[in-house]
Amino acid sequence: MMDWTDRHCRAFYRGLTQHALLFTEMVTSAAVVHGDRDRLIGFSAVEHPVALQLGGSEPAALAEATRIGVDYGYDEINLNCGCPSDRVQSGRFGAALMAEPERVARCVAAMRAATDVPVTVKCRIGIDNQDSERDLDRFIALVAEAGCTRFSVHARKAWLNGLSPKENRNIPPLDYDRVFRLKARRTGLEIVLNGGIGSLEDARALLDAPGIGGSALDGVMLGRAAYQAPWLLAGVDQAFFDQSGGPVDRFEALERFFPHLEAELAAGTRLHAMTRHVLGLFQGMPGARRFRQIISTRATNDRAGLEVVVDAMTAVRQAMARDETPAAPMTLARA
């Protein structure tokens, strides 16, 4: 989710779900140590609980980045061993690290020594020709010995040679059963399933599945489905955290984003940098197209302010008043 789940996106999401763990986009350890930290990893208190997702392959640098992240107040530090992008491979981190489980173990051990907050790992089920269950078991075992107790597993292998990052999101087939089998073998670890989950119904079914040997998964992770149609996050607290009552409505969710927008506008942030994350909120409703149109065309103006969002919301309300037919149920294709 590089270039997607920035601090503005996460502040918006928090208006939809109060309890789901949010992740930053991946930031390299070198950037955290040597770069503009406030710009790269600064975040608002409303985002909690939130995990800092790091990329890197040098234990000392990752340990220092972990210390910095914890000082900023992150609730979890996550090491990304699943991203297949070219720039990640050239830097010897992301999914390429699955070929070096000993190195990952050293990185995790160094990160664990630097903090008391959880250090977790996101990975694939395999890469290239290293995708047997034995390969995955060895990776998990070595990294778990270093102190990682939670793994978010993208249930696709990654072809680092031959497929683009986009192709790696949909061409290698999903293999949920392999993740279930991993959980059955490693019942003492928290195993979170990622990849191709397009709805809360899908997520609930996967969590309710008895698994193999009675070992159910410990969680699910949503990515692009939530970004493209963020409204699905509004049902998370009721479906998974036993919160009573119905979900917040879309207008209220957007209004919860207003204080963040106002504060950032006052600080000089352009409106478009923040509102690009809300374009899918009214998907499937009357006026959704007009909402996107107003935001997309007017928010890019350097002087654009909150009135652009208010006008876009008004367009939706007017369209709803004209159209008394309930919107069709939203469906999402698997990614």
Backbone torsions as a table, in degrees:
resi	resn	phi	psi	omega
1	MET	NA	30.5	178.6
2	MET	-61.3	136.1	-178.9
3	ASP	72.2	8.2	-179.8
4	TRP	-113.1	-64.5	-171.5
5	THR	-85.3	61.5	177.0
6	ASP	-79.2	-176.9	-174.0
7	ARG	-64.7	-29.4	178.1
8	HIS	-70.5	-42.5	177.3
9	CYS	-60.1	-44.3	-177.5
10	ARG	-67.9	-37.2	176.8
11	ALA	-63.4	-37.9	175.8
12	PHE	-65.0	-46.3	-179.5
13	TYR	-59.7	-34.4	-176.7
14	ARG	-66.7	-19.4	173.2
15	GLY	-75.3	-13.5	179.5
16	LEU	-99.0	-35.4	179.4
17	THR	-140.1	130.9	-179.0
18	GLN	-90.2	-17.6	-168.4
19	HIS	-114.9	-24.9	-177.9
20	ALA	-61.8	141.8	176.0
21	LEU	-75.4	124.4	178.7
22	LEU	-99.2	148.8	179.9
23	PHE	-117.9	142.7	171.3
24	THR	-72.4	165.2	165.8
25	GLU	-66.2	159.6	-178.2
26	MET	-69.3	132.6	177.6
27	VAL	-124.5	134.9	-178.7
28	THR	-72.2	149.9	178.3
29	SER	-60.7	-37.3	-179.8
30	ALA	-63.7	-39.9	179.2
31	ALA	-65.0	-40.4	179.4
32	VAL	-64.7	-42.6	-176.0
33	VAL	-72.6	-40.8	-171.2
34	HIS	-110.4	-11.4	-172.2
35	GLY	-96.8	-166.5	178.8
36	ASP	-79.7	94.6	-171.1
37	ARG	-64.1	-41.8	-179.1
38	ASP	-60.8	-40.0	179.5
39	ARG	-71.0	-38.5	-173.3
40	LEU	-81.4	-41.1	-173.4
41	ILE	-130.2	6.2	174.5
42	GLY	-63.6	145.4	-179.5
43	PHE	-153.1	165.0	-178.2
44	SER	-91.3	149.1	179.8
45	ALA	-61.5	-23.2	-179.0
46	VAL	-68.1	-15.1	-175.1
47	GLU	-76.6	-18.5	-177.2
48	HIS	-57.4	143.1	-5.2
49	PRO	-78.0	138.7	-175.6
50	VAL	-142.5	139.2	-178.4
51	ALA	-109.7	138.5	174.1
52	LEU	-88.8	121.6	-179.2
53	GLN	-98.2	117.0	-176.5
54	LEU	-106.4	149.2	170.1
55	GLY	-120.4	138.4	-180.0
56	GLY	166.9	171.5	-179.1
57	SER	-141.1	3.1	179.2
58	GLU	-106.2	117.7	-175.6
59	PRO	-54.1	-44.2	-176.9
60	ALA	-64.6	-43.4	180.0
61	ALA	-66.2	-40.6	178.7
62	LEU	-66.7	-36.6	177.2
63	ALA	-63.8	-42.9	179.0
64	GLU	-66.4	-41.7	177.8
65	ALA	-63.7	-36.2	176.5
66	THR	-62.6	-46.7	178.9
67	ARG	-59.1	-42.7	179.9
68	ILE	-63.9	-44.6	179.5
69	GLY	-61.2	-41.3	179.3
70	VAL	-66.9	-38.6	176.8
71	ASP	-61.9	-31.6	176.6
72	TYR	-74.0	-17.7	175.2
73	GLY	107.6	14.2	179.3
74	TYR	-66.1	146.6	-176.9
75	ASP	-87.1	-15.9	-178.5
76	GLU	-157.8	149.4	174.2
77	ILE	-118.0	125.6	-175.7
78	ASN	-117.2	131.3	176.6
79	LEU	-97.5	121.2	-177.6
80	ASN	-84.2	116.4	174.2
81	CYS	-123.0	33.9	-176.0
82	GLY	-132.2	-16.1	-175.7
83	CYS	-74.6	128.6	-175.9
84	PRO	-100.8	12.8	-174.1
85	SER	-66.0	155.0	-177.3
86	ASP	-61.3	-42.6	-177.5
87	ARG	-68.1	-28.2	176.0
88	VAL	-71.1	-43.8	179.5
89	GLN	-61.4	-41.4	-178.3
90	SER	-65.1	-23.4	178.0
91	GLY	-93.1	6.1	177.5
92	ARG	61.3	45.3	171.9
93	PHE	-149.8	-171.3	-171.2
94	GLY	73.2	-146.5	-175.7
95	ALA	-60.9	-26.9	179.4
96	ALA	-58.7	-24.6	-179.4
97	LEU	-69.0	-16.4	178.8
98	MET	-66.1	-17.5	175.2
99	ALA	-81.1	-7.3	-177.4
100	GLU	-130.3	64.5	-176.5
101	PRO	-60.8	-31.2	178.1
102	GLU	-64.0	-40.8	177.9
103	ARG	-64.3	-43.8	178.6
104	VAL	-59.9	-41.2	178.4
105	ALA	-60.9	-41.2	177.9
106	ARG	-65.2	-38.8	178.3
107	CYS	-63.2	-47.6	-179.2
108	VAL	-63.5	-41.3	178.6
109	ALA	-60.4	-42.2	179.3
110	ALA	-66.5	-40.8	178.6
111	MET	-66.1	-41.6	178.4
112	ARG	-63.2	-36.1	179.6
113	ALA	-69.3	-17.4	-175.6
114	ALA	-93.0	-6.8	-173.9
115	THR	-158.0	161.7	172.8
116	ASP	-101.5	-8.5	178.4
117	VAL	-77.9	159.1	-177.5
118	PRO	-60.1	139.1	171.2
119	VAL	-113.4	119.0	-174.5
120	THR	-122.5	169.9	-177.3
121	VAL	-132.6	137.8	171.8
122	LYS	-110.1	130.0	-176.1
123	CYS	-144.6	178.5	173.5
124	ARG	-102.5	175.9	174.1
125	ILE	-80.3	-10.5	178.3
126	GLY	168.2	172.1	176.0
127	ILE	-136.7	146.6	175.7
128	ASP	43.5	-124.4	-179.4
129	ASN	-91.5	3.6	176.3
130	GLN	-100.3	71.1	-175.5
131	ASP	-135.9	22.6	175.5
132	SER	-79.5	162.2	177.5
133	GLU	-64.3	-29.5	176.6
134	ARG	-64.8	-40.2	177.4
135	ASP	-63.0	-44.7	179.7
136	LEU	-65.1	-42.8	179.1
137	ASP	-60.2	-41.0	179.9
138	ARG	-65.2	-42.8	178.1
139	PHE	-59.7	-50.3	-177.8
140	ILE	-62.6	-43.1	-176.7
141	ALA	-62.7	-47.3	-178.4
142	LEU	-65.1	-41.2	-178.3
143	VAL	-72.7	-35.1	176.5
144	ALA	-65.3	-39.0	177.4
145	GLU	-60.5	-27.7	179.9
146	ALA	-80.4	-6.5	174.5
147	GLY	118.1	3.5	177.1
148	CYS	-85.5	126.4	-179.4
149	THR	-114.0	-3.9	177.3
150	ARG	-132.5	129.5	179.6
151	PHE	-124.3	127.9	170.4
152	SER	-97.7	116.0	-170.6
153	VAL	-110.8	114.5	172.8
154	HIS	-75.1	119.9	-169.8
155	ALA	-80.0	35.0	171.7
156	ARG	-131.2	144.4	168.3
157	LYS	-73.9	165.2	175.5
158	ALA	-118.6	129.7	172.6
159	TRP	-93.6	101.9	-178.9
160	LEU	-76.1	-21.4	177.2
161	ASN	-117.6	107.0	175.6
162	GLY	121.6	-22.7	179.6
163	LEU	-123.9	145.7	175.5
164	SER	-77.2	165.7	175.7
165	PRO	-55.5	-41.1	179.0
166	LYS	-63.8	-43.5	178.9
167	GLU	-64.4	-32.5	178.9
168	ASN	-69.0	-11.5	177.4
169	ARG	-87.9	-12.9	-177.2
170	ASN	-143.5	-17.0	-179.4
171	ILE	-79.8	-51.3	175.8
172	PRO	-61.2	131.3	-175.2
173	PRO	-68.4	148.7	173.4
174	LEU	-69.9	143.0	178.1
175	ASP	-137.4	75.4	-179.5
176	TYR	-62.4	-34.4	-177.4
177	ASP	-60.5	-33.3	179.3
178	ARG	-64.4	-36.5	178.2
179	VAL	-70.3	-38.7	175.3
180	PHE	-61.7	-41.0	179.7
181	ARG	-66.8	-37.5	175.8
182	LEU	-59.4	-45.8	178.9
183	LYS	-62.0	-39.2	179.2
184	ALA	-63.3	-34.1	179.4
185	ARG	-80.9	-28.3	-176.5
186	ARG	-122.6	66.5	-175.6
187	THR	-64.9	-22.6	-178.9
188	GLY	-80.1	-7.8	179.2
189	LEU	-100.8	152.7	171.1
190	GLU	-86.6	122.5	-179.7
191	ILE	-117.6	120.0	-178.7
192	VAL	-110.3	131.6	-177.1
193	LEU	-93.2	135.1	178.5
194	ASN	-132.8	151.1	173.9
195	GLY	113.9	114.6	171.5
196	GLY	73.2	12.4	-179.8
197	ILE	-86.6	112.9	-170.5
198	GLY	-105.0	-3.7	-178.2
199	SER	-157.6	164.3	176.3
200	LEU	-69.2	-28.3	176.4
201	GLU	-64.6	-42.5	175.9
202	ASP	-61.6	-44.0	-178.7
203	ALA	-62.5	-44.2	-179.9
204	ARG	-63.1	-41.3	-179.9
205	ALA	-63.5	-40.1	179.6
206	LEU	-67.6	-39.7	179.6
207	LEU	-72.2	-30.4	-179.7
208	ASP	-82.8	-14.1	179.3
209	ALA	-61.7	137.1	-176.3
210	PRO	-68.1	-13.6	-178.9
211	GLY	74.0	-162.4	-179.9
212	ILE	-108.1	125.8	-176.9
213	GLY	71.4	20.7	177.7
214	GLY	79.1	7.5	-177.4
215	SER	-94.6	104.0	-179.2
216	ALA	-83.6	157.8	176.0
217	LEU	-66.4	160.2	-177.7
218	ASP	-100.5	-8.1	179.6
219	GLY	175.6	170.9	174.7
220	VAL	-131.5	154.5	179.1
221	MET	-122.9	130.3	177.1
222	LEU	-107.6	141.6	179.6
223	GLY	-126.3	-98.2	-173.7
224	ARG	-63.8	-32.5	178.6
225	ALA	-60.2	-42.1	179.7
226	ALA	-70.0	-34.3	-179.5
227	TYR	-70.7	-42.5	-176.9
228	GLN	-72.8	-30.4	179.6
229	ALA	-138.1	73.9	-171.5
230	PRO	-60.7	-19.3	-179.3
231	TRP	-58.5	-25.7	-179.0
232	LEU	-62.4	-24.2	179.0
233	LEU	-68.3	-20.3	-178.1
234	ALA	-65.5	-19.3	179.5
235	GLY	-95.9	-0.2	-174.1
236	VAL	-63.7	-45.8	-173.8
237	ASP	-65.2	-36.9	178.8
238	GLN	-74.2	-38.0	-174.4
239	ALA	-78.3	-31.3	-170.4
240	PHE	-124.6	-13.6	-177.8
241	PHE	-123.6	16.0	173.2
242	ASP	56.1	31.7	175.4
243	GLN	-79.3	132.6	-178.2
244	SER	-78.7	164.2	179.5
245	GLY	84.8	173.7	-179.6
246	GLY	-88.5	171.6	179.2
247	PRO	-69.8	155.7	172.9
248	VAL	-60.5	146.2	178.0
249	ASP	-81.7	168.0	-171.5
250	ARG	-65.2	-36.8	-179.9
251	PHE	-67.2	-43.0	178.9
252	GLU	-64.8	-39.4	178.4
253	ALA	-59.6	-41.6	179.8
254	LEU	-70.6	-36.6	178.1
255	GLU	-65.5	-29.7	175.8
256	ARG	-65.8	-21.4	179.1
257	PHE	-82.0	-15.2	-174.5
258	PHE	-58.8	-45.6	-179.6
259	PRO	-58.1	-38.1	177.2
260	HIS	-65.2	-45.3	179.9
261	LEU	-60.1	-45.9	-177.6
262	GLU	-63.7	-44.3	-179.3
263	ALA	-64.5	-41.6	-178.2
264	GLU	-72.2	-36.4	175.7
265	LEU	-61.5	-41.1	178.8
266	ALA	-64.8	-28.5	-179.8
267	ALA	-86.1	-3.5	177.0
268	GLY	103.1	2.9	177.9
269	THR	-73.5	136.7	179.1
270	ARG	-74.1	144.2	-177.0
271	LEU	-59.0	-41.0	-176.9
272	HIS	-59.6	-33.8	-179.8
273	ALA	-62.0	-22.9	-178.6
274	MET	-102.4	-41.0	-174.0
275	THR	-78.9	-11.7	176.4
276	ARG	-60.7	-20.9	-177.6
277	HIS	-83.6	-11.5	-174.4
278	VAL	-102.7	1.9	-170.8
279	LEU	-60.2	-30.4	-177.7
280	GLY	-90.8	5.1	-171.9
281	LEU	-61.5	-39.1	-175.6
282	PHE	-100.1	20.2	179.2
283	GLN	-52.8	132.3	178.3
284	GLY	86.6	0.1	-178.9
285	MET	-109.9	154.8	172.9
286	PRO	-57.1	136.5	178.6
287	GLY	87.2	-1.2	-177.2
288	ALA	-62.5	-41.2	-179.4
289	ARG	-64.8	-43.2	179.3
290	ARG	-64.5	-37.7	176.3
291	PHE	-57.1	-50.7	-179.7
292	ARG	-62.4	-38.3	-177.8
293	GLN	-63.6	-47.7	-179.4
294	ILE	-62.8	-47.0	-179.4
295	ILE	-62.8	-47.1	-173.9
296	SER	-65.6	-36.9	-174.6
297	THR	-88.4	-32.7	-173.6
298	ARG	-98.6	-26.7	-176.4
299	ALA	-70.7	-16.9	-179.2
300	THR	-77.2	-13.6	177.1
301	ASN	-66.3	134.6	-177.2
302	ASP	-59.0	-25.7	-177.8
303	ARG	-99.5	6.2	-178.1
304	ALA	-62.2	138.3	179.9
305	GLY	-128.6	-165.5	-174.7
306	LEU	-61.3	-23.4	-179.0
307	GLU	-60.4	-27.0	178.3
308	VAL	-63.4	-43.7	179.9
309	VAL	-68.2	-41.6	178.6
310	VAL	-60.9	-44.1	179.1
311	ASP	-63.6	-39.0	179.2
312	ALA	-65.6	-40.2	177.3
313	MET	-65.7	-39.6	178.4
314	THR	-61.0	-39.1	178.8
315	ALA	-61.3	-38.5	178.2
316	VAL	-67.5	-44.9	179.8
317	ARG	-60.3	-41.2	179.2
318	GLN	-65.3	-40.1	178.5
319	ALA	-66.4	-37.4	178.4
320	MET	-66.3	-38.2	-180.0
321	ALA	-66.0	-32.5	179.1
322	ARG	-78.1	-26.9	-174.8
323	ASP	-115.3	104.7	-179.0
324	GLU	-87.5	-2.2	179.0
325	THR	-77.5	125.9	178.9
326	PRO	-57.6	143.7	178.2
327	ALA	-64.0	146.7	177.7
328	ALA	-64.8	146.8	178.1
329	PRO	-55.9	141.0	-179.0
330	MET	-81.2	131.8	175.2
331	THR	-122.7	147.9	-178.0
332	LEU	-126.8	132.6	174.8
333	ALA	-78.1	148.9	176.0
334	ARG	-68.2	140.7	178.6
335	ALA	-86.9	NA	NA
